[in-house]
Amino acid sequence: LSTTKTKKHNKSPTYFAIPSLYPPDDSRPIVLFDGKCNLCNAGVQLVLDTDRADKDPRGNLRVAALQSRVGKVLLGRLSEEERRVVLGSYGGKPNEDNEKRAKKEYKSIVVMEKNRTYLNSAACLRIGRELRGPLRYLALLASLLPRFIRDPLYRLLSRHRKRLFGESAECRLWDDNWDTRFVDDAILGGKGASDDMDLFADPNAKEEEEREEEAEEEEEEEEEEAPAGSP
């Protein structure tokens, strides 16, 4: 991982360079999606099937799960505000308990170029530019809508997508050129998707594990402090 900084124009944030993900011979954008969401999986499968592949015979776009190590490294390039757009709490309803309301979820698909990032509806439009057939023209028409209309509609669908379309523990994507379309964790060195890593792990798993460990420690302390012979 290089600490070299690359900068966008017009007061854009600074991104650190990742040569292993954007080598000189492959600067294709990477689409980061929620690997446990059925709607996201179907959408990305559609992207793989309809990619125009006019800029690169391997396909104009690459894909990776937000839950993967590649996804986490790329999200690390974002500003704190941008990360909250992608991974955060929906807030929940006032009558829901605090733990449920604070649960983190992936809220936005992400398109990550070497020096630029697209979130929410802008990510969908960026993907649409690389597709063939009516999907490309639909994306061009949708781009005529102002963002203050597009983004709320996107967030509404994102909030209810798992309730409407369900979720699965495994990614069900496939492509004949999978090796050149899917960004494997092995590209970063160490373990890859073929090793014993859960690329679709719950983003709350670590926090829940820490809470369980704290609860166990508190129980042990209470047992040690309890006087002898007490129940």
Long-range contacts (C-beta under 8 A, 24 or more apart in sequence): 1-73, 1-188, 6-114, 6-115, 7-115, 8-115, 8-116, 12-116, 13-78, 13-79, 13-82, 15-77, 15-114, 15-115, 15-117, 16-77, 17-114, 18-73, 18-74, 18-77, 20-187, 20-188, 20-189, 21-70, 21-73, 21-74, 21-183, 21-187, 21-188, 22-114, 26-62, 27-113, 27-114, 28-55, 28-56, 28-58, 28-59, 28-60, 28-61, 28-62, 29-60, 29-61, 29-62, 29-111, 29-112, 29-113, 29-126, 29-130, 30-61, 30-62, 30-63, 30-64, 30-70, 30-74, 30-111, 30-112, 30-183, 31-61, 31-62, 31-63, 31-64, 31-109, 31-110, 31-111, 31-112, 31-123, 31-127, 32-63, 32-64, 32-65, 32-66, 32-71, 32-74, 32-75, 32-109, 32-110, 32-111, 32-112, 33-63, 33-64, 33-65, 33-66, 33-109, 33-110, 34-65, 34-66, 34-67, 34-106, 34-109, 35-65, 35-66, 35-67, 35-68, 35-171, 35-199, 35-200, 36-67, 36-167, 36-168, 36-169, 36-200, 37-106, 37-161, 37-162, 37-165, 37-167, 38-162, 38-165, 38-166, 38-167, 38-168, 39-161, 39-162, 39-164, 39-165, 40-109, 40-161, 41-168, 41-171, 41-172, 41-173, 42-165, 43-109, 44-173, 45-172, 45-173, 45-174, 46-135, 47-127, 47-130, 47-131, 48-173, 48-174, 48-175, 48-181, 49-175, 50-131, 50-132, 50-133, 50-135, 51-130, 51-131, 51-132, 52-130, 52-131, 52-132, 52-136, 55-130, 58-177, 58-180, 58-181, 59-177, 59-180, 59-181, 60-130, 61-111, 61-127, 61-130, 61-181, 62-180, 62-181, 62-182, 62-183, 63-173, 63-181, 63-182, 63-183, 64-182, 64-183, 65-171, 65-199, 65-200, 66-106, 66-110, 67-106, 67-198, 67-199, 67-200, 67-201, 67-203, 68-183, 68-185, 68-193, 68-199, 69-185, 69-188, 69-191, 69-197, 69-199, 70-183, 70-184, 70-185, 70-187, 70-188, 73-188, 74-110, 74-112, 75-110, 77-112, 77-117, 78-117, 82-117, 82-119, 85-119, 85-120, 86-110, 86-119, 87-203, 90-159, 103-204, 104-203, 104-204, 104-207, 105-203, 106-203, 107-155, 107-158, 107-159, 108-154, 108-158, 120-150, 120-151, 120-154, 120-155, 121-147, 121-150, 121-151, 121-153, 121-154, 122-147, 122-150, 124-154, 125-150, 169-200, 170-200, 171-199, 171-200
